């Protein structure tokens, strides 16, 4: 699984113009089942996304298609982790424990 941390690299006034496209992109990733949770960050990250398990190359391609990244308004840092314990409500998404 991954935690993707989005950090703005441009002033928020510029980011605001691309926000509708970014929001549409996020909804699309949820529809595809790739994203599990997202929201506004505090501190080091402006936004935080928890993703389903997938190949890292696929995740990198998905994140590279974010309009914020395409327009050079933000960048992602990704933390990969292997979930070894999962709340019952989330076990269906933890492929390592599901099998």
C-alpha positions in Angstrom: 0.0 0.0 0.0 1.1 3.6 -0.4 0.7 6.9 1.2 1.1 9.7 -1.3 1.9 13.1 0.1 1.2 16.1 -2.2 3.2 19.3 -1.7 2.5 22.5 -3.6 5.5 23.8 -5.5 3.7 27.0 -6.7 1.8 29.7 -4.8 -1.7 28.6 -3.7 -3.2 31.3 -5.9 -1.9 29.4 -8.9 -2.9 26.1 -7.5 -6.5 27.3 -7.1 -6.9 27.7 -10.8 -6.1 24.0 -11.4 -8.2 22.8 -8.4 -11.3 21.9 -10.5 -9.2 19.7 -12.8 -7.4 18.1 -9.9 -10.7 17.4 -8.1 -12.0 15.7 -11.2 -8.8 13.6 -11.5 -9.1 12.5 -7.8 -12.8 11.5 -8.4 -11.7 9.4 -11.4 -9.1 7.6 -9.3 -11.7 6.7 -6.7 -14.1 5.5 -9.4 -11.3 3.2 -10.7 -10.8 1.9 -7.2 -7.2 3.1 -6.9 -7.6 5.6 -4.1 -9.1 4.7 -0.7 -8.9 7.9 1.3 -7.7 11.4 0.6 -7.8 14.7 2.3 -6.1 18.0 3.2 -2.9 17.5 5.1 -1.3 19.6 7.8 2.3 20.4 8.2 4.6 19.0 5.6 1.9 17.8 3.1 -0.8 19.8 1.5 -2.8 16.7 0.7 -2.6 13.0 1.7 -3.8 10.0 -0.3 -4.0 6.4 0.8 -4.0 4.0 -2.2 -4.8 0.4 -2.8 -1.9 -2.0 -3.2 -0.6 -1.8 -6.8 2.6 -2.0 -8.7 4.8 1.1 -7.9 5.2 1.9 -11.6 1.4 2.1 -12.0 1.1 4.4 -9.0 3.9 6.6 -10.4 2.1 6.8 -13.7 -1.2 7.7 -12.0 0.3 10.4 -9.9 2.2 11.8 -12.9 -1.2 12.4 -14.6 -2.5 14.7 -11.8 -3.1 18.1 -13.3 -1.2 19.7 -10.4 1.9 17.7 -11.4 1.4 18.1 -15.2 1.2 21.9 -14.7 4.2 21.8 -12.3 2.2 23.1 -9.4 2.9 20.3 -7.0 5.0 17.1 -6.4 4.3 13.8 -4.7 6.4 12.0 -2.1 5.4 8.3 -1.8 5.7 6.1 1.3 5.3 2.4 0.6 4.4 0.1 3.4 3.2 -3.5 3.9 0.2 -3.5 6.2 0.6 -6.3 8.7 -2.5 -5.5 10.8 -5.7 -4.2 9.4 -9.0 -3.3 11.0 -11.8 -5.6 10.0 -13.5 -2.9 8.0 -10.3 -2.6 5.8 -9.3 -6.2 5.4 -10.8 -6.5 2.0 -8.3 -4.0 0.6 -5.3 -5.6 2.3 -4.4 -8.2 -0.3 -1.5 -9.6 1.9 -3.9 -10.5 4.7 -6.8 -11.5 2.5 -5.1 -14.5 1.0 
